[in-house]
């Protein structure tokens, strides 16, 4: 699938605006994360986009060895309907990380991925390789699309959605993609962030 020119224009302009707005917050975020536990401020998380694994940038909101500790927390996974992993009160999240996640500030470095053409502002939700291999056959095309920082599934319940419902929404978006739908999803994302930042 060829990536639409209008979508790339929206990605570039939107990510530049977003990065410019958050730029004044960067020194405070860097300082807070460093003071909290002294680890790296930005992490690179493996996710699948356009059929390949990319490294998605985020402000670190978890302890330094979070991936290693995941295997010890599998029994606490609240997502029992599919391959996704979710713990509402995840013990790996740091004090500063909870604040960053509350206001979705940990997500903003992903705009760099958008500028690089690895992610889109709007698209299917990006997941890990070991998760996407478990997609049912009808949804195997989703990881081949450019994943999004936000998307129809994210503004419709995000990780609270059942596994198949999330895929169904992303599939619907992929088959009905338009400039109008992207703008609506972006505006809805902003509305949720201002009214209930934990809902996206």
C-alpha positions as CSV (number, residue, x, y, z in Angstrom):
1,X,0.0,0.0,0.0
2,X,1.4,3.4,-1.0
3,X,1.5,5.9,1.8
4,X,-0.8,8.8,0.9
5,X,0.9,12.2,0.4
6,X,-1.8,14.0,2.5
7,X,-1.1,11.6,5.4
8,X,2.6,12.3,5.3
9,X,2.0,16.0,5.2
10,X,-0.3,15.7,8.2
11,X,2.3,13.6,10.0
12,X,5.1,16.1,9.4
13,X,3.1,19.2,10.3
14,X,1.4,17.6,13.3
15,X,4.6,16.2,14.8
16,X,6.5,19.5,14.4
17,X,3.7,21.3,16.1
18,X,3.6,18.7,18.9
19,X,7.3,18.7,19.5
20,X,7.4,22.5,19.5
21,X,4.7,22.7,22.1
22,X,6.3,20.2,24.4
23,X,9.9,21.5,24.0
24,X,9.7,23.8,27.1
25,X,8.8,20.7,29.2
26,X,11.9,18.7,28.2
27,X,14.4,20.0,30.8
28,X,11.9,19.3,33.6
29,X,11.1,15.8,32.3
30,X,14.8,14.9,31.9
31,X,15.6,16.2,35.4
32,X,12.7,14.4,37.0
33,X,13.5,11.0,35.5
34,X,17.2,11.4,36.4
35,X,16.5,12.4,40.0
36,X,14.0,9.5,40.3
37,X,16.3,6.6,39.7
38,X,19.3,7.9,37.7
39,X,18.6,5.8,34.6
40,X,18.3,6.7,31.0
41,X,15.6,9.2,30.2
42,X,14.5,8.0,26.8
43,X,14.0,4.3,26.0
44,X,13.6,2.6,22.6
45,X,10.9,0.0,22.6
46,X,10.6,-2.7,19.8
47,X,7.3,-2.4,18.0
48,X,6.1,-3.6,14.6
49,X,5.2,-1.1,11.9
50,X,4.9,-1.7,8.2
51,X,5.9,-5.3,8.6
52,X,9.2,-4.7,10.4
53,X,10.4,-4.1,13.9
54,X,11.2,-0.5,14.7
55,X,12.4,1.1,17.9
56,X,9.8,3.5,19.3
57,X,11.0,6.4,21.4
58,X,9.4,7.1,24.8
59,X,10.3,8.8,28.0
60,X,11.1,6.0,30.4
61,X,8.3,5.5,32.8
62,X,9.4,2.1,34.2
63,X,12.3,0.8,36.2
64,X,15.5,0.2,34.3
65,X,15.1,-3.6,34.1
66,X,11.3,-3.6,33.3
67,X,11.5,-6.0,30.4
68,X,13.4,-8.6,32.5
69,X,10.8,-8.4,35.2
70,X,7.9,-8.9,32.8
71,X,8.2,-12.7,33.0
72,X,7.8,-12.6,36.8
73,X,4.5,-10.7,36.4
74,X,2.7,-12.8,33.8
75,X,0.4,-14.2,36.5
76,X,-0.9,-10.6,37.1
77,X,-1.7,-10.0,33.5
78,X,-5.3,-8.5,33.3
79,X,-5.5,-9.2,29.5
80,X,-6.6,-12.9,29.4
81,X,-8.4,-12.6,26.0
82,X,-5.3,-12.5,23.8
83,X,-1.5,-11.9,23.6
84,X,-1.4,-8.4,25.1
85,X,0.1,-7.7,28.5
86,X,-1.5,-5.1,30.9
87,X,-1.4,-4.6,34.6
88,X,-3.3,-1.5,35.8
89,X,-1.2,-1.0,38.8
90,X,2.1,-2.2,37.3
91,X,4.8,-2.3,40.0
92,X,7.5,-1.6,37.4
93,X,6.2,2.0,36.9
94,X,8.3,4.6,38.7
95,X,7.0,7.5,40.7
96,X,7.8,10.0,37.9
97,X,6.6,7.4,35.4
98,X,3.1,7.5,36.9
99,X,3.0,11.3,36.5
100,X,4.3,11.1,32.9
101,X,1.7,8.4,32.0
102,X,-1.1,10.3,33.6
103,X,-0.6,13.2,31.2
104,X,0.6,11.0,28.4
105,X,3.9,12.9,28.3
106,X,5.9,9.6,28.0
107,X,4.4,9.3,24.5
108,X,5.6,12.5,23.0
109,X,9.1,11.3,21.8
110,X,7.2,9.0,19.4
111,X,6.7,12.2,17.3
112,X,10.4,11.7,16.4
113,X,9.4,8.3,14.9
114,X,6.7,10.1,13.0
115,X,9.2,12.6,11.5
116,X,11.4,9.7,10.5
117,X,8.5,8.0,8.7
118,X,8.4,5.0,11.0
119,X,5.1,5.8,12.6
120,X,2.1,7.8,11.6
121,X,0.1,10.2,13.8
122,X,-2.9,8.0,13.2
123,X,-2.9,4.3,12.5
124,X,-3.2,0.8,14.0
125,X,-1.9,0.5,17.5
126,X,1.8,-0.7,17.5
127,X,2.5,-3.9,19.3
128,X,5.5,-6.2,19.9
129,X,6.6,-8.9,17.5
130,X,5.5,-11.7,19.9
131,X,2.1,-10.2,20.1
132,X,1.4,-9.6,16.4
133,X,2.3,-13.2,15.5
134,X,-0.9,-14.2,17.4
135,X,-3.2,-12.0,15.3
136,X,-6.0,-14.1,13.6
137,X,-5.7,-14.5,9.9
138,X,-8.3,-11.9,9.1
139,X,-6.1,-9.2,10.8
140,X,-2.6,-10.3,9.7
141,X,-2.5,-7.2,7.3
142,X,-2.6,-4.8,10.2
143,X,1.1,-5.1,11.2
144,X,2.0,-4.4,7.6
145,X,0.5,-0.9,7.8
146,X,2.3,2.0,9.3
147,X,1.3,2.0,13.0
148,X,0.1,5.2,14.7
149,X,0.8,7.2,17.8
150,X,-3.0,7.4,18.1
151,X,-5.8,5.7,16.3
152,X,-9.4,4.5,16.2
153,X,-8.8,1.8,18.8
154,X,-6.9,4.2,21.1
155,X,-9.7,6.7,21.2
156,X,-12.3,4.0,21.6
157,X,-11.0,2.4,24.8
158,X,-7.3,1.7,24.2
159,X,-6.0,-1.2,26.3
160,X,-9.4,-1.7,28.0
161,X,-10.8,-3.0,24.7
162,X,-11.1,-6.8,24.2
163,X,-8.3,-8.1,22.0
164,X,-10.5,-8.8,18.9
165,X,-12.4,-5.5,19.3
166,X,-9.1,-3.6,19.1
167,X,-8.2,-5.4,15.9
168,X,-11.7,-4.9,14.5
169,X,-11.5,-1.1,15.0
170,X,-8.0,-0.9,13.5
171,X,-9.2,-3.0,10.6
172,X,-12.1,-0.7,10.1
173,X,-9.8,2.3,10.1
174,X,-7.4,0.8,7.6
175,X,-10.3,0.2,5.1
176,X,-11.9,3.6,5.6
177,X,-8.8,5.8,6.0
178,X,-9.3,9.5,5.0
179,X,-8.1,13.0,5.8
180,X,-11.3,13.7,7.6
181,X,-11.1,10.5,9.7
182,X,-7.5,11.3,10.7
183,X,-8.4,14.8,11.8
184,X,-11.4,13.6,13.8
185,X,-9.2,11.0,15.6
186,X,-6.5,13.6,16.3
187,X,-9.1,16.0,17.7
188,X,-10.7,13.3,19.8
189,X,-7.3,12.3,21.1
190,X,-6.7,15.9,22.2
191,X,-10.1,16.1,23.7
192,X,-9.5,13.0,25.8
193,X,-6.1,14.2,26.9
194,X,-7.6,17.4,28.2
195,X,-10.6,15.8,29.8
196,X,-9.3,12.4,30.9
197,X,-5.6,11.9,30.1
198,X,-5.6,8.3,31.4
199,X,-8.2,7.2,28.8
200,X,-6.0,7.1,25.7
